[in-house]
Amino acid sequence: MSGPEFLVADLGGTNLRVGRMAADGDGRPEGVRRTATEGLGRHPGGPPAELRRRVLRQLETELAAALAEPAAEGVRAVGLSFAGPVTAAGVALAAPTVWGGCAEPVPLSARLGACLGLPVLAVNDITAAAWRYATPDNDAFGLFTVSSGIGGKIFRRGEVLIDDEGFGGELGHWRVDHSATAPLCDCGGRGHLGAISSGRGVLRAVRQAARDHRREFAGSALAVLTGGRVQAITNEAVAAAARAGDPFTDRLLHAALRPLAIAVAGVFAAIGVRRYLFIGGFAVAVGERFVEILGDELIALGCFGLSPAEIRAMLALGAADDDHSLIGVGRMLAAVVPGPRSAKERAYANADRR
């Protein structure tokens, strides 16, 4: 890397990752350090306030340690992508997949800035990730992450469509199942999209189906992968069975992704966006079969005026890595932090003001 650098971090429900990026916002993060997030994933059922305290202490410790490394000399700003709604002032309003239910909002930018002695840009993780795929010509697209939970944002005309208070793009918390027995979401609500179509939601549904339909499960490729043990079923095993075309797993994935197809159909009907990218550990692990199943469900629903081929053409996987938010928040920093700018940076910055 040449020139001043940015420290970039991505705090999710599973991992906290910290790395460095060149100040021009190009390229990939370097020196990335990954640690398990000290939140709901490692301490299921823990009190939200206690998990919040753990995660914030971990975040401050990891960022300070990264800045103390010789390779971080010259870093002049920090970017944090955060798995929850964040206001324009960098206040995290909630973190369902990180510390669970209700907890006090956290002024991330101000708190971390005071701790680290550097300006800090804190944004929602999907807002950050959208900037990885944004182009100066402002081609509108929807970006969904399907991982521990579900997040989604719309990028259009140089900006992510959220308001200054962080509201918007939270389709993961749209209630799609109104039954009394609908699965619980990490936020405490019931029947939310993220509780059904996420990696965690799919895993829960597959394990329950394996218990309820033992004979069908016993004859499945998924049973071969897991030795026939329900508790040995993991998202990795589900993804492998789906890629292999296992009928048992395929049927369950169709049911799980149907609500996500409804969400995409709703966005299309409301604002006419015709490009949707899917990222996140679970979607990427399932691979092309993920967009094939989602396409099947979307075609069954219908998108007014579009043929089945046109509907399938709207859906695609993002890059097969987990650097989306790190790269995106680096590009956001390059557009807003004062300093020398390349022609590409100026194009992004000008697009963002339109």
C-alpha positions in Angstrom: 0.0 0.0 0.0 1.2 3.5 -0.7 0.1 6.8 0.9 -2.0 7.3 4.1 -4.3 4.5 5.0 -7.6 3.8 6.6 -8.4 1.3 9.3 -11.5 -0.6 8.4 -13.6 -2.9 10.5 -16.7 -5.1 10.1 -18.6 -6.1 13.2 -21.1 -8.9 12.6 -23.0 -11.4 14.6 -20.4 -14.1 14.0 -17.1 -12.3 13.5 -15.3 -9.0 14.0 -12.7 -8.3 11.3 -10.2 -5.4 11.2 -7.9 -4.5 8.4 -6.2 -1.7 6.5 -7.0 -0.1 3.1 -5.2 2.4 0.9 -6.6 5.9 1.2 -7.7 6.0 -2.4 -10.4 3.4 -1.5 -9.2 1.0 -4.3 -7.9 -2.5 -3.9 -8.6 -5.0 -1.1 -8.1 -4.8 2.7 -4.8 -6.0 3.9 -3.6 -7.5 7.2 -7.2 -8.5 8.2 -7.5 -10.0 11.7 -10.6 -12.0 12.4 -12.0 -12.8 15.9 -15.2 -14.3 17.0 -17.7 -11.6 18.1 -18.3 -11.7 21.9 -22.0 -11.4 21.4 -25.1 -13.5 20.9 -23.3 -16.1 18.7 -20.8 -17.0 21.4 -23.1 -16.4 24.4 -26.6 -17.4 23.3 -29.3 -16.2 25.7 -27.0 -13.7 27.4 -28.6 -10.4 28.7 -28.5 -7.8 25.9 -26.9 -5.2 28.1 -24.1 -7.5 29.2 -23.5 -8.7 25.6 -23.5 -5.0 24.4 -20.8 -4.3 27.1 -18.7 -7.3 26.0 -18.9 -6.4 22.3 -18.0 -2.7 22.8 -15.0 -3.6 25.0 -13.9 -6.1 22.4 -14.3 -3.6 19.6 -12.3 -0.9 21.3 -9.5 -3.4 22.3 -9.2 -4.8 18.7 -9.2 -1.4 17.0 -6.6 0.0 19.5 -4.4 -3.0 19.0 -4.6 -2.7 15.2 -3.7 1.0 15.3 -0.7 0.1 17.5 0.9 -2.1 14.8 3.8 -0.7 12.8 1.9 -1.3 9.6 -0.8 1.1 10.8 1.5 4.1 11.0 -0.1 7.0 9.0 -3.7 5.8 9.5 -5.8 8.9 9.6 -9.4 7.6 9.9 -11.4 4.6 10.9 -14.4 3.1 9.2 -16.7 0.7 10.9 -19.5 -1.3 9.3 -22.0 -2.4 11.9 -24.7 -5.1 11.8 -27.7 -3.0 12.7 -29.4 0.4 11.9 -27.0 3.4 12.3 -27.9 7.0 12.1 -26.1 9.6 10.0 -24.4 10.7 13.2 -23.0 7.2 13.7 -25.4 6.1 16.5 -26.2 2.4 16.5 -29.9 2.1 17.2 -30.0 -1.7 17.6 -28.0 -4.9 17.0 -30.3 -7.9 16.9 -27.7 -10.4 15.6 -24.9 -9.0 17.8 -26.3 -8.5 21.2 -29.9 -9.5 20.8 -33.0 -7.6 22.0 -33.5 -4.2 23.4 -30.4 -2.3 24.6 -29.5 1.4 24.7 -28.4 3.1 21.5 -24.6 3.5 21.2 -22.9 6.6 19.8 -20.3 4.5 17.9 -18.6 7.3 16.0 -18.2 9.6 19.0 -17.3 6.8 21.5 -14.7 5.2 19.3 -13.4 8.5 18.1 -12.7 9.5 21.7 -11.1 6.2 22.5 -8.9 6.1 19.4 -8.1 9.7 18.8 -9.1 9.6 15.2 -12.2 10.4 13.2 -14.5 7.4 12.9 -17.2 6.7 10.3 -19.7 4.2 11.6 -22.4 2.9 9.1 -24.7 0.0 8.7 -22.9 -3.0 7.2 -25.1 -3.3 4.2 -24.9 0.4 3.5 -21.1 -0.1 3.5 -21.3 -3.2 1.3 -23.4 -1.4 -1.3 -20.5 1.0 -1.9 -18.4 -2.0 -3.0 -20.8 -2.5 -5.9 -21.7 1.2 -6.6 -20.5 2.8 -9.8 -20.3 6.4 -10.8 -23.1 5.9 -13.4 -25.5 5.1 -10.5 -27.0 2.0 -11.8 -29.8 1.2 -9.3 -29.6 -2.1 -7.4 -30.7 -3.9 -4.3 -28.2 -5.7 -2.1 -29.3 -8.4 0.3 -27.0 -10.2 2.8 -28.2 -13.7 3.8 -26.1 -14.8 6.8 -26.8 -14.8 10.5 -29.7 -12.6 9.7 -30.9 -10.7 6.7 -30.1 -7.2 5.7 -30.9 -5.3 2.6 -30.4 -1.9 1.1 -31.3 -0.1 -2.2 -28.6 2.0 -3.9 -30.0 4.5 -6.3 -28.7 7.7 -7.9 -25.5 7.8 -5.9 -26.9 7.0 -2.4 -28.2 4.3 -0.2 -31.9 4.9 0.4 -32.1 5.5 4.2 -33.0 8.5 6.2 -30.7 10.4 8.6 -32.1 8.4 11.6 -31.0 5.2 10.0 -34.5 4.0 9.1 -34.9 2.1 5.8 -33.6 -1.1 4.4 -34.6 -3.3 7.3 -36.6 -5.9 5.4 -35.0 -8.5 7.6 -37.4 -7.3 10.3 -40.5 -7.3 8.1 -43.1 -9.7 9.6 -43.9 -12.3 7.0 -45.4 -15.0 9.3 -48.3 -13.9 11.5 -48.9 -17.3 13.1 -48.7 -17.7 16.9 -45.9 -20.3 16.4 -43.8 -18.2 14.0 -40.1 -18.4 14.7 -38.6 -15.8 16.9 -36.2 -13.2 15.4 -33.0 -12.3 17.2 -34.6 -8.8 17.8 -37.3 -10.4 19.9 -40.0 -10.1 17.3 -41.8 -13.1 15.8 -42.2 -14.2 12.2 -39.7 -11.8 10.7 -38.0 -12.4 7.3 -34.6 -12.7 9.0 -36.0 -15.5 11.3 -37.1 -17.6 8.4 -34.8 -16.9 5.3 -31.5 -16.3 7.0 -28.8 -19.0 7.6 -29.9 -19.3 11.2 -33.6 -19.5 10.2 -32.9 -22.2 7.6 -30.8 -24.2 10.0 -33.5 -24.2 12.6 -36.2 -25.2 10.0 -34.0 -28.0 8.6 -33.2 -29.5 12.0 -36.9 -29.4 12.9 -37.9 -31.1 9.6 -35.3 -33.8 10.2 -36.9 -34.5 13.6 -40.4 -34.5 12.2 -39.7 -36.5 9.1 -37.0 -38.9 10.2 -37.6 -41.4 7.4 -37.3 -38.8 4.6 -34.2 -37.3 6.4 -32.6 -40.7 6.7 -32.8 -41.2 2.9 -31.3 -37.8 2.2 -27.8 -36.7 1.1 -27.9 -34.4 4.2 -28.1 -37.5 6.4 -25.1 -38.9 4.7 -23.2 -35.7 5.3 -24.2 -35.6 9.0 -24.1 -39.3 9.9 -27.9 -39.1 10.3 -27.6 -37.0 13.5 -29.9 -34.0 13.7 -27.6 -32.0 15.9 -24.7 -32.5 13.4 -26.7 -30.5 10.8 -24.9 -27.3 10.1 -25.3 -24.5 7.6 -22.2 -25.9 5.8 -23.9 -29.3 5.5 -27.2 -27.8 4.3 -25.3 -25.8 1.7 -23.4 -28.9 0.5 -26.6 -30.9 0.3 -28.3 -28.1 -1.7 -25.4 -27.9 -4.1 -25.7 -31.7 -4.6 -29.3 -31.4 -5.5 -30.7 -33.2 -2.4 -34.5 -33.3 -2.7 -35.1 -33.1 1.1 -32.9 -30.0 1.4 -34.2 -28.5 -1.8 -37.8 -28.6 -0.6 -36.9 -26.9 2.7 -34.9 -24.2 0.9 -37.8 -23.4 -1.4 -40.0 -22.9 1.6 -37.4 -20.8 3.5 -36.6 -18.6 0.5 -40.2 -18.0 -0.5 -40.6 -15.0 1.9 -37.3 -13.5 0.5 -38.8 -13.8 -3.0 -41.9 -11.9 -1.7 -39.6 -9.1 -0.4 -37.8 -8.8 -3.7 -41.1 -8.8 -5.6 -42.3 -6.0 -3.3 -39.3 -3.9 -3.9 -39.6 -4.4 -7.7 -43.3 -3.5 -7.6 -42.7 -0.4 -5.5 -39.7 1.2 -7.2 -38.9 -0.9 -10.2 -35.3 -1.9 -9.3 -34.2 -4.6 -11.7 -30.9 -5.7 -10.3 -30.5 -7.7 -7.0 -27.2 -9.0 -5.6 -27.0 -11.5 -2.8 -24.0 -11.8 -0.4 -23.5 -13.2 3.0 -22.0 -16.5 4.2 -25.1 -18.7 3.7 -26.0 -17.4 0.3 -22.5 -17.7 -1.0 -22.1 -21.2 0.5 -25.2 -22.4 -1.3 -23.9 -20.7 -4.5 -25.8 -20.6 -7.8 -28.4 -23.0 -6.4 -29.4 -20.1 -4.1 -30.4 -17.8 -6.9 -31.9 -20.6 -8.9 -34.3 -21.5 -6.0 -35.0 -17.8 -5.3 -35.7 -17.4 -9.0 -38.2 -20.3 -9.0 -40.1 -18.7 -6.2 -40.0 -15.2 -7.7 -41.3 -16.6 -11.0 -44.1 -18.3 -9.2 -45.1 -15.0 -7.6 -44.6 -13.0 -10.8 -43.2 -9.6 -11.4 -45.6 -7.5 -13.4 -44.5 -7.1 -17.0 -41.4 -9.4 -16.8 -40.9 -12.8 -18.4 -39.4 -15.7 -16.4 -36.1 -15.1 -18.2 -36.1 -11.4 -17.3 -37.0 -12.3 -13.7 -34.0 -14.7 -13.4 -31.7 -12.1 -15.0 -32.4 -9.7 -12.1 -30.8 -12.0 -9.5 -27.0 -12.7 -9.0 -24.5 -13.6 -6.3 -22.0 -11.0 -5.2 -18.3 -11.7 -4.9 -17.5 -15.0 -3.2 -15.7 -13.5 -0.2 -16.6 -11.7 2.9 -14.8 -8.4 2.3 -17.9 -6.5 1.0 -18.3 -4.2 4.0 -14.6 -3.7 4.5 -14.1 -2.6 0.9 -17.3 -0.6 1.0 -16.5 1.4 4.1 -13.0 2.1 2.8 -14.6 3.6 -0.3 -16.9 5.6 1.8 -14.0 7.0 3.8 -12.2 7.8 0.6 -15.2 9.9 -0.6 -15.6 11.9 2.7 -12.3 12.2 4.4 -10.3 15.3 3.3 -7.2 14.5 1.4 -5.8 14.0 -2.2 -8.4 12.4 -4.5 -8.1 10.4 -7.6 -10.5 10.9 -10.6 -12.4 7.8 -9.5 -12.9 9.1 -6.0 -14.2 12.4 -7.3 -16.6 10.6 -9.5 -18.0 8.7 -6.5 -18.1 11.8 -4.3 -19.9 13.8 -7.0 -22.4 10.9 -7.5 -23.1 10.9 -3.8 -24.1 14.6 -3.9 -26.7 14.2 -6.6 
